[in-house]
Amino acid sequence: METIRPGNTDPIPLQPRPQAIGTILVRFVGLLLVAVAVMVLIWSR
């Protein structure tokens, strides 16, 4: 069985800018608030 190798041996380029931790944190907090609001609405019935 032959191994298949790419024509060039350059490393695979990563994303130029990784996602900022602040963006991830804002999304997490937003989803958390939405989940809490849904739970409160369900519980209050």
Buried (B, 14 or more C-beta within 10 A) or exposed (E): EEEEEEEEEEEEEEEEEEEEEEEEEEEEEEEEEEEEEEEEEEEEE
